[in-house]
Amino acid sequence: MEAPQLRRITDLADPALDDYLRMTDVRLRSRVEVERGLFMAESYEVISRALAAGMAPRSFLMSEKWLERFAPLYSRFPEVPVFVGEEPLLEQLTGFHLHRGALAAMQRPVLPTVAELLAGARGGESSGAGRRSRVAILEGLVDHTNVGACFRSAAAMGVDAILVTPTCADPLYRRSVRVSMGTVFQVPWTRIEHWPGAIDELQEAGYTVAGLTLGEGAITLDELVAEDPRDLALVLGSEGHGLLETTDQRLDRRVTIPMMHGVDSLNVAAASAVAFYATR
């Protein structure tokens, strides 16, 4: 007997499908998803991690052949519709082939304040009495792939939390979520409203704020590790120009990764993995 939550797609103009329209239009989707309070999870593993983290599904979308595979996920939410259609029809709706099986439209979570995030990073303490902590700050990253990769490295290397600046790409955009392998649901994060002014808040909370830079006068990553700051905030600048000058002026430490063979820089995602590993 077919589950009552299954809804066969016959009309792409059905307003119930609006969450899935024009999925490949990055600029449009980035705006629309925030305005509607939703994000997209794609693939069994990513949807599983989203649900395990307490994310609330709005609906699921898949072809007939994936119903059995994803049943353990959508059957937990009998009130949530599962839209089912032929693959060419789904591709016409979304703009791409769902080769990872299914999409789930999820409700965006309410993000914590910066103060709440830092308290959580210290194990719930609002002052220095808690455990040591490391947080990362993503300043103005424009590539969703890089954002997702930074989250995945942060999860792998035990970074306690991530803050993203107002101009940073959305960690909950579909590509970010997919590249992160769902770790955006595991690493606590929030968006900073005022940047780089929020550096003052981090410093007042006891964090040593260190920015990765190629500029002159920076200490090496090894030297930062040797200093062993109790609470550390690592700032990673945008792909093109690196750290903002106004950010650079507020830092406690300017840090560079020593390189060989004439290589002058690393991709920001690669640099994040190196820095997170070195300071673990």
C-alpha positions, 0 to 999 in steps of 0.5 A: 500500500502506498504511503499517503504522504506520497504526491505524484507530480503532474503539474510543474506549476503546482505552488507546492513545488516552488521550493525546488524551482530553478535550483541552478540559479545561484544568485536567485536561490541564495536570495529566495532560500533565505527569504523563505527560511529554507535550505536544501539537503541533497543525498542520503548521507547529507539528509541523514545528518541534517535530520540527526542534527534536528533540522525540520524537513518541509518536503522531499523530492525524488524519482520512483526508483529512490523511494525504497532507499529513502524510506527510512528517512521520510517515513519518520515524518508522515506529515511531510509530503514526498514529491515523486516524479519521472526523472526528466520531469524532475530535471525540468523542475530543478534544472539538473539531474538528481543523481544523488537520489533525492532533495529535501527542503529543510527549515532554516534553523535559528542561528545563535548570537555570537556570545551564545556561540562562543559560550558553547565553544567553551563548553557552555561557560560564558567566561574563560572558566570553560575549556579551551576553544578554537573558532574560525571566521570566514571573511567574505568567501564567495565560493560555496565550494570553499565554504563547504570545504572549510566546514568539513576541515573544521569538523575533521580537526575539531574546531569548536565553532565557525563565524561567517561575516555578512559578505560570506557565501551561505553555508546552507546553500546546496553546494556548500552543504554537499561539499561539507558532507553535512558537517555544516549541521555538526559544527556550530556556526552563526553569522556576524552582523558587524564586521570587523567590529566584532573582533573587539567582542572576540578579544574582550571574550579572551580570544587571540584573533589571528588572521592568515595573511601573506603580508610582511611582518607576519609570524609563522603558523609554527610560531603561533602554535608555539605561543599556545593561545588558550582561546584562538580565533583564526580569520580566513580572508576571501579568495581574491584579496585575502583579509580586509585592511580594516580587519588586518589592523585589528588582529592580535597576530598576523600569521603565514603558512611557510611554503616551498618551491616558489608557491606563494599561496594556498586555496583558502580551503586548503589553508584552512585545513593546514591551519586547523590541523596545526592548531588542533 
